Amino acid sequence: MFKKLPIDDAAHLPVWRRPIALLVLMAIAMPIAFNTWSALLNNFVIEVAGFDGADIGLLHTVREIPGFLAIGVIFLLLFIREQVLGMISLLLLGVATALTAYFPSMGGILMITLLSSIGFHYYETVNQSLQLQWLDKKRAPKVLGWLVAVGSGATLVAYGLIVLSWKRFDLSYEVVYLVGGGITAVIALYCLLAFPQFEGRTPQARKMVLKKRYWLYYAMQFMAGARRQIFVVFAGFMMVERFGFDVHEITALYLINLVANMIFAPMVGAAVSRFGERRTLIFEYAGLVIVFLAYGGIYFFGWGLMLAATLYVIDHMLFSLALALKTYFQKIADPEDMAPTAAVAFTINHIAAVFLPVLLGLLWLASPGAVFVLAAAMAGISLALALLIPRHPEKGNETRLTRSITVAAE
């Protein structure tokens, strides 16, 4: 069941059993559960549990705790293979999502969210590590872009079914969560049983890795995590609370996002290959500054629904550019650091996520617009950090400051 196979020997396998096929199935499975959960979440907690802005902030703080503890993956890898851990985590995400609607109280929602979040964050940690280990540096940006597009396509089918059938068949939250999570669980189980255990070219370190030369990557991960919380927690919540979006309407907006992502994500991979990580990330963060300031304008100046929906789509598209941060690290890192640094990076990414949603939930009650102005400031800091990425990052040339220090020393 868990036959080991060196990654370089995988070319002799049938296409459907190769590493890229596994990455594609994983890219399909995770978004089905996670985005089904996300599409229904705001309506579910408002209609069933009566959540307000402070409650939704608390929920997302609890959801992000496992991300903060993603460093625990390093210790689990002492006892379990990385690929197996990824599939078990994906299975947990699917099962917990399937059961979400059966826990409609505050305590129940927090408990089942915590379980699904453990699955999600530990899966994502392993998934990033496996992608960077299995993909060639030259091909990685394009392949990562296509994997994003594949995941968007799978989610598009799920969302399309929700939009078409939610009112028509008077679906319940129980049915939709059960089906969405169940599909992910089945795919995870298949991946666990059907694929050999691929051995990477370089054995991964089984200890925590913190290196000074990775400091810019750590800083950008921290800011990305802080900034992401505002989009994930409050952008969708705004559409329901301020504009009264129903389940099928918010899901229709997600559908537009997915179609845009299916078109845009492969272009992002090609853009990273052509223009480099520095220019790609500068474009992303400059765009996010504008988008978040415009979000604030919706509250401060009463701008309308169409602008909010347009900003939501643009916001989502810009976030797909973040794959450039993965390839930046792949270029500067030691090959044996992929797994431990993925865990460390996820923990750093979620430091702010543990406390920020609760604090911003309280700020939301006083001034929703101020939340988005704060997000714009965070995007501005990320923009400043992106300017420090060299045009051709590699080991020994991790930041533009590295080159300056070397020249000064000479």
C-alpha positions in Angstrom: 0.0 0.0 0.0 2.9 2.4 0.8 5.5 1.3 -1.8 8.4 3.7 -2.0 9.6 5.0 -5.3 12.4 7.5 -6.1 10.9 10.6 -7.8 13.2 10.2 -10.8 11.8 6.7 -11.5 8.2 8.0 -11.6 8.5 8.7 -15.4 8.1 4.9 -16.0 4.7 4.9 -14.3 1.4 5.4 -16.1 0.5 9.1 -16.3 -2.3 8.7 -13.8 0.1 7.4 -11.1 2.9 10.0 -11.5 3.6 12.8 -9.0 2.0 15.4 -11.2 -1.2 13.4 -11.2 -1.2 13.3 -7.5 -0.6 17.0 -7.3 -3.6 17.6 -9.6 -5.9 15.4 -7.6 -4.8 17.2 -4.4 -5.4 20.5 -6.2 -8.9 19.4 -7.0 -9.8 17.9 -3.6 -8.8 20.6 -1.2 -10.7 23.5 -2.7 -14.0 21.5 -2.9 -14.2 21.1 0.8 -12.6 24.4 1.8 -14.6 26.6 -0.6 -17.9 24.8 0.0 -17.3 25.6 3.7 -16.4 29.2 2.8 -19.3 29.8 0.4 -21.9 28.9 3.0 -20.1 30.1 6.1 -21.3 33.7 6.4 -24.9 32.8 5.7 -24.7 29.8 8.0 -23.3 31.5 11.0 -25.6 34.6 10.6 -28.9 32.7 9.9 -28.3 29.7 12.2 -26.1 30.9 15.0 -26.8 34.7 14.9 -23.1 35.7 14.6 -22.1 39.4 14.6 -18.7 40.9 13.5 -17.1 40.0 16.9 -18.3 36.4 16.7 -17.0 35.9 13.1 -13.7 37.4 14.2 -13.5 34.8 17.1 -14.4 32.0 14.7 -11.6 32.9 12.4 -9.1 33.2 15.2 -9.9 29.7 16.3 -9.6 28.6 12.7 -6.2 30.0 12.4 -4.7 28.4 15.6 -3.7 25.2 13.8 -1.9 27.4 11.2 0.1 29.0 14.0 0.9 25.4 15.2 1.9 24.2 11.7 5.4 23.9 13.0 4.2 20.7 14.6 4.4 19.1 11.1 8.2 18.9 11.6 7.7 16.7 14.7 5.0 14.5 13.0 7.4 13.9 10.2 9.7 12.0 12.6 6.9 9.3 12.8 5.0 9.5 9.5 6.0 10.1 5.9 5.3 13.5 4.5 3.0 12.3 1.7 1.0 10.1 4.0 0.6 13.0 6.5 -0.7 15.2 3.6 -3.4 12.7 2.6 -4.5 12.1 6.2 -4.8 15.8 6.8 -6.8 16.2 3.6 -9.1 13.3 4.8 -9.6 15.1 8.1 -10.5 18.4 6.3 -13.1 16.5 4.2 -14.7 14.7 7.1 -14.9 17.8 9.3 -16.4 19.9 6.5 -19.0 17.2 5.9 -20.1 17.4 9.5 -20.1 21.2 9.9 -23.9 21.8 9.7 -24.6 19.2 12.4 -23.0 21.5 15.0 -25.1 24.8 14.8 -24.2 26.3 18.2 -21.3 28.6 18.9 -19.4 25.9 20.7 -20.1 23.3 18.1 -19.1 25.5 15.2 -15.8 26.4 16.9 -15.0 22.7 17.6 -15.7 21.4 14.1 -13.9 24.4 12.6 -10.9 23.7 14.7 -10.8 20.1 13.4 -11.2 21.1 9.7 -8.6 23.7 10.2 -6.1 21.2 11.5 -6.6 19.2 8.4 -6.4 22.2 6.1 -3.3 23.8 7.5 -1.3 20.6 7.9 -2.3 19.6 4.4 -1.3 22.9 3.0 2.1 22.8 4.7 2.8 19.4 3.3 1.4 20.3 -0.1 3.7 23.3 -0.5 6.7 21.3 0.5 5.9 18.5 -1.9 5.3 20.9 -4.8 8.7 22.6 -4.3 10.5 19.2 -3.9 8.8 17.6 -6.9 8.8 20.4 -9.5 11.8 21.6 -11.4 12.7 25.3 -10.7 12.3 26.3 -14.3 8.9 24.7 -14.7 7.5 25.4 -11.2 5.9 28.8 -11.8 3.9 27.6 -14.8 2.9 24.3 -13.2 1.9 26.1 -10.0 -0.2 28.4 -12.1 -1.9 25.5 -13.8 -2.5 23.8 -10.4 -4.3 26.9 -9.2 -6.4 26.9 -12.4 -7.3 23.2 -11.9 -8.4 23.8 -8.3 -10.5 26.8 -9.5 -12.1 24.6 -12.1 -13.1 21.9 -9.6 -14.5 24.5 -7.3 -16.3 26.1 -10.2 -18.3 22.9 -10.7 -19.1 22.7 -7.0 -20.2 26.4 -6.8 -22.2 26.0 -10.0 -24.2 23.2 -8.5 -24.9 25.3 -5.4 -26.1 28.3 -7.5 -28.3 26.1 -9.7 -29.7 23.9 -7.0 -29.8 25.8 -3.7 -33.2 27.5 -4.3 -34.5 25.1 -6.9 -34.3 22.1 -4.7 -34.5 23.9 -1.4 -31.2 22.4 -0.2 -30.1 22.5 3.4 -26.7 23.4 4.8 -26.4 19.8 6.0 -26.7 18.4 2.5 -24.3 20.8 0.8 -21.6 20.4 3.5 -22.0 16.6 3.5 -21.6 16.4 -0.2 -18.7 18.9 -0.5 -16.7 17.4 2.4 -17.5 13.9 1.4 -16.1 14.3 -2.1 -12.8 15.6 -0.7 -12.6 12.7 1.8 -13.1 10.2 -1.0 -10.4 11.7 -3.2 -8.0 11.8 -0.2 -8.6 8.2 0.6 -8.0 7.3 -3.1 -4.7 9.2 -3.2 -3.6 7.5 0.0 -4.1 4.1 -1.4 -3.5 4.4 -5.1 -0.1 6.2 -5.3 3.4 5.0 -4.3 5.3 7.0 -1.8 7.6 9.2 -3.9 11.1 9.7 -2.6 12.4 13.2 -3.1 15.8 13.8 -4.6 17.1 15.4 -1.3 16.2 14.0 2.1 14.4 16.6 4.2 15.7 18.0 7.5 13.6 16.7 10.4 14.2 19.7 12.6 13.1 23.3 12.8 15.1 25.4 10.3 15.5 29.2 10.9 18.1 30.9 8.7 19.1 34.5 8.7 19.3 34.5 4.9 15.6 33.7 4.7 14.6 36.7 6.7 12.9 38.5 3.8 10.8 35.4 3.0 9.8 35.2 6.7 8.8 38.9 6.8 6.8 38.6 3.6 5.0 35.5 5.0 4.1 37.4 8.2 2.6 40.3 6.3 0.8 38.1 3.9 -0.9 36.3 6.8 -1.9 39.5 8.4 -3.3 41.0 5.2 -5.0 37.8 4.1 -7.1 37.7 7.3 -8.9 40.9 6.4 -9.9 39.5 3.0 -10.8 36.1 4.2 -12.7 37.2 7.3 -14.3 40.5 6.4 -14.6 40.9 2.6 -17.2 38.1 2.2 -18.8 39.1 5.5 -19.3 42.6 4.2 -21.2 41.3 1.1 -23.7 39.5 3.4 -24.0 42.0 6.2 -24.0 45.3 4.3 -25.5 44.2 1.0 -27.7 41.3 2.1 -26.3 38.6 -0.2 -28.1 35.3 -0.1 -26.2 31.9 -0.3 -26.8 31.6 -4.1 -25.8 35.2 -4.7 -22.5 35.1 -2.7 -21.7 31.7 -4.4 -22.4 33.3 -7.8 -19.8 35.9 -6.9 -17.4 33.1 -6.0 -18.2 31.6 -9.5 -17.0 34.8 -11.2 -13.8 34.6 -9.1 -13.2 31.1 -10.2 -13.7 31.7 -13.9 -11.3 34.7 -13.6 -8.8 32.5 -11.7 -9.0 29.7 -14.3 -8.0 32.2 -17.0 -5.6 34.3 -14.9 -3.7 31.7 -12.9 -1.8 30.1 -15.8 -1.0 33.6 -17.0 0.4 34.4 -13.6 2.7 31.4 -13.8 3.9 32.5 -17.2 4.3 36.1 -15.9 6.5 34.9 -13.0 8.7 33.0 -15.4 9.0 36.0 -17.7 9.1 39.0 -15.4 10.4 37.4 -12.2 9.2 37.3 -8.6 10.1 40.8 -7.8 8.0 42.5 -10.5 5.1 40.1 -10.0 4.9 40.7 -6.3 5.3 44.5 -6.6 2.3 44.5 -9.0 0.3 42.4 -6.6 0.9 44.6 -3.5 0.4 47.9 -5.3 -2.9 46.6 -6.6 -4.0 45.4 -3.2 -3.3 48.9 -1.7 -5.7 50.4 -4.2 -8.3 47.6 -3.7 -8.3 47.9 0.1 -8.6 51.7 0.1 -11.5 51.3 -2.3 -13.1 48.9 0.1 -12.8 51.5 2.8 -14.5 54.0 0.5 -17.6 51.8 0.4 -18.1 52.5 4.0 -16.8 56.1 4.3 -18.4 57.4 1.1 -21.3 55.0 0.5 -20.0 53.5 -2.7 -22.3 50.8 -4.1 -22.8 47.1 -4.6 -21.3 46.8 -8.1 -18.1 48.4 -7.0 -17.9 46.1 -4.0 -18.4 43.0 -6.1 -15.9 44.2 -8.7 -13.3 44.8 -6.0 -13.9 41.4 -4.6 -13.1 39.7 -7.9 -10.0 41.9 -8.5 -8.9 41.2 -4.9 -9.2 37.5 -5.4 -7.2 37.6 -8.7 -4.4 39.6 -7.2 -4.0 37.0 -4.4 -3.2 34.3 -7.0 0.0 36.2 -7.7 1.2 35.0 -4.3 2.6 31.8 -6.0 5.6 34.0 -6.8 6.5 34.0 -3.1 6.7 30.1 -3.3 9.0 30.2 -6.3 11.2 33.0 -4.7 11.8 30.7 -1.8 12.5 27.7 -4.0 15.2 29.7 -5.7 17.0 30.8 -2.6 16.6 27.8 -0.3 18.7 24.7 0.3 16.9 21.6 -1.1 16.7 19.9 2.3 14.9 22.9 3.8 11.7 22.6 1.9 9.6 20.6 4.4 10.8 22.3 7.7 10.7 25.8 6.2 7.2 25.2 4.8 6.1 24.4 8.4 8.0 27.4 9.9 6.6 29.7 7.2 3.0 28.6 7.9 3.5 29.3 11.6 4.9 32.8 10.8 2.1 33.4 8.3 -0.4 32.7 11.1 1.1 34.7 14.0 -1.1 37.7 13.3 -4.0 35.4 12.4 -4.3 34.2 16.0 -5.2 37.6 17.4 -6.0 39.8 14.4 -9.5 38.6 13.6 -10.8 39.1 17.1 -9.3 42.6 17.4 -10.5 43.6 13.9 -13.9 42.1 14.7 -14.2 44.6 17.6 -12.9 47.4 15.3 -15.5 46.3 12.7 -18.3 47.1 15.2 -17.0 50.7 15.5 -15.8 51.4 11.9 -15.8 48.7 9.2 -14.0 51.1 6.8 -11.1 51.5 9.2 -10.5 47.7 8.9 -9.8 48.0 5.2 -7.7 51.1 5.6 -5.5 49.1 8.0 -5.3 46.4 5.3 -4.1 48.9 2.8 -1.3 49.9 5.2 -0.3 46.2 5.5 -0.3 45.8 1.7 2.0 48.9 1.6 4.5 47.3 4.0 4.4 44.2 1.8 5.1 46.4 -1.3 8.2 47.9 0.5 9.5 44.4 1.3 8.9 43.2 -2.3 11.2 46.0 -3.5 14.0 44.2 -1.7 13.8 41.1 -3.8 16.6 40.9 -6.3 15.9 40.5 -10.0 17.5 37.1 -10.1 17.1 35.6 -6.6 19.3 32.6 -5.7 21.4 31.2 -2.8 23.8 34.0 -1.9 21.6 36.6 -3.5 18.5 36.4 -1.4 17.8 40.2 -1.1 19.1 43.4 -2.7 20.6 44.2 0.7 22.7 41.1 0.4 24.3 42.5 -2.8 24.8 45.9 -1.2 26.5 44.4 1.8 28.8 42.3 -0.4 29.8 45.3 -2.5 30.5 47.3 0.6 32.6 44.6 2.1 34.7 44.4 -1.1 
